Amino acid sequence: ILILYKLQNPLNIGTILRSAKALGIDHIILCECCDLYNPKLIRSAMGASFKDNIYQINDITMFLQSLKNNGFRVYGTFADNDSKDIRKVDFSAPCACIIGNEGNGIDKVVEKFTEKITIKMFDNTESLNAAAAANIVIWEMTKNFK
């Protein structure tokens, strides 16, 4: 499961949906994101926004608690040194990964539900664009299953 949390740029979301479809993500959850039917999103998704496995939710904490209660591991992406390198994460068990807001990331309320992971970057690189980070996450989540 890929969770997009508070993403506001429709081009980022469209790009992520397209990659998720191409690489075989089972379910995509949108929480407090821009409109799924935004014309820019639809165009950048190249048809992926019409998949059956895209869901919009309002209460992320209830959803995350439900995932955890059902044996899912929940990962959150963070740009910090306290997080586990994504290349060392075992995505073989049922799991969900959260991609946070373009400017603010994942807030503290949601962070409490996650195991923190990061994409290690070279010095002087502060962060990645949300779509670029999501594409790396999707690759890592699916590379051993397809």
C-alpha positions as CSV (number, residue, x, y, z in Angstrom):
1,I,0.0,0.0,0.0
2,L,1.3,3.5,-0.9
3,I,-0.2,6.4,1.1
4,L,0.1,9.9,-0.2
5,Y,-0.4,12.3,2.7
6,K,-1.3,15.9,2.2
7,L,0.3,16.1,-1.3
8,Q,-0.8,19.3,-3.0
9,N,0.9,19.3,-6.3
10,P,-1.3,17.5,-8.9
11,L,1.8,16.8,-11.1
12,N,3.5,15.0,-8.3
13,I,0.4,12.9,-7.6
14,G,-0.1,12.1,-11.2
15,T,3.5,11.0,-11.7
16,I,3.3,8.8,-8.5
17,L,0.1,7.2,-9.7
18,R,1.7,6.4,-13.1
19,S,4.8,4.8,-11.5
20,A,2.7,2.9,-9.0
21,K,0.6,1.4,-11.7
22,A,3.7,0.6,-13.8
23,L,5.5,-1.1,-11.0
24,G,2.6,-3.0,-9.4
25,I,1.6,-1.3,-6.2
26,D,-1.6,-3.0,-5.0
27,H,-3.4,-0.1,-3.4
28,I,-2.9,3.7,-3.3
29,I,-4.5,5.8,-0.5
30,L,-4.9,9.6,-0.9
31,C,-5.4,11.5,2.4
32,E,-5.9,15.3,2.3
33,C,-4.4,15.5,-1.1
34,C,-5.4,17.7,-4.0
35,D,-8.4,16.7,-6.2
36,L,-8.0,13.4,-7.9
37,Y,-9.8,14.8,-10.9
38,N,-7.6,17.8,-11.3
39,P,-6.8,18.1,-15.0
40,K,-3.1,18.4,-14.4
41,L,-3.1,15.3,-12.3
42,I,-5.1,13.3,-14.9
43,R,-2.8,14.3,-17.6
44,S,0.4,13.5,-15.7
45,A,-1.0,10.2,-14.6
46,M,-1.6,9.1,-18.2
47,G,-4.7,7.1,-17.3
48,A,-3.4,5.7,-14.0
49,S,-5.8,7.9,-12.0
50,F,-8.7,5.8,-13.3
51,K,-7.4,2.5,-11.6
52,D,-9.8,0.7,-9.3
53,N,-7.3,0.6,-6.4
54,I,-7.1,4.3,-5.6
55,Y,-9.0,5.3,-2.4
56,Q,-9.5,8.6,-0.7
57,I,-9.7,8.7,3.1
58,N,-10.2,11.5,5.6
59,D,-8.9,10.0,8.9
60,I,-5.4,8.8,8.5
61,T,-4.8,7.9,12.1
62,M,-7.8,5.5,12.2
63,F,-6.6,4.0,8.9
64,L,-3.1,3.5,10.1
65,Q,-4.3,2.0,13.4
66,S,-6.4,-0.5,11.4
67,L,-3.4,-1.4,9.3
68,K,-1.3,-2.1,12.3
69,N,-4.1,-4.1,14.0
70,N,-4.2,-6.3,10.9
71,G,-0.5,-7.0,10.9
72,F,0.8,-4.4,8.5
73,R,4.1,-2.6,9.0
74,V,3.7,1.1,8.4
75,Y,6.7,3.0,7.1
76,G,7.0,6.7,6.9
77,T,9.6,8.5,4.7
78,F,11.7,11.1,6.4
79,A,14.8,13.2,5.3
80,D,16.8,12.7,8.5
81,N,19.7,10.7,9.8
82,D,17.6,9.0,12.5
83,S,15.7,6.9,9.9
84,K,16.6,3.5,8.5
85,D,18.1,3.4,5.0
86,I,15.3,2.2,2.6
87,R,17.8,-0.2,1.0
88,K,17.9,-2.2,4.3
89,V,14.1,-2.4,4.7
90,D,12.4,-5.8,4.1
91,F,9.2,-5.1,2.2
92,S,8.2,-8.7,1.9
93,A,5.6,-8.6,4.7
94,P,2.3,-6.8,4.3
95,C,3.2,-3.1,4.5
96,A,2.3,0.5,3.8
97,C,4.6,3.4,3.1
98,I,3.6,7.0,3.5
99,I,4.9,9.8,1.3
100,G,4.4,13.2,3.1
101,N,3.6,16.7,2.0
102,E,6.0,18.4,-0.4
103,G,7.0,21.1,2.1
104,N,6.3,19.7,5.5
105,G,6.7,16.0,5.2
106,I,4.8,13.8,7.7
107,D,3.5,15.5,10.8
108,K,4.1,14.2,14.4
109,V,0.6,12.8,14.8
110,V,1.2,10.4,11.8
111,E,4.9,9.8,12.6
112,K,3.9,8.0,15.8
113,F,2.4,5.2,13.7
114,T,5.5,4.7,11.5
115,E,8.8,3.1,11.3
116,K,11.0,5.9,9.9
117,I,12.8,5.2,6.7
118,T,14.9,7.4,4.4
119,I,16.6,7.6,1.1
120,K,20.2,8.2,1.8
121,M,21.6,11.1,-0.2
122,F,25.0,12.6,-0.8
123,D,26.1,15.5,1.3
124,N,24.6,18.9,0.5
125,T,21.3,17.3,-0.7
126,E,18.5,18.5,1.5
127,S,15.6,16.5,0.1
128,L,14.0,15.0,-3.0
129,N,10.9,16.1,-4.8
130,A,7.9,14.1,-3.5
131,A,7.4,12.3,-6.9
132,A,11.1,11.4,-7.1
133,A,11.1,10.1,-3.6
134,A,7.9,8.1,-4.1
135,N,9.3,6.6,-7.3
136,I,12.4,5.3,-5.4
137,V,10.1,4.0,-2.6
138,I,7.8,2.2,-5.1
139,W,10.9,0.6,-6.7
140,E,12.2,-0.6,-3.4
141,M,8.8,-1.9,-2.4
142,T,8.2,-3.9,-5.6
143,K,11.6,-4.8,-6.9
144,N,11.6,-8.4,-5.5
145,F,8.0,-9.2,-6.3
146,K,7.3,-8.6,-9.9
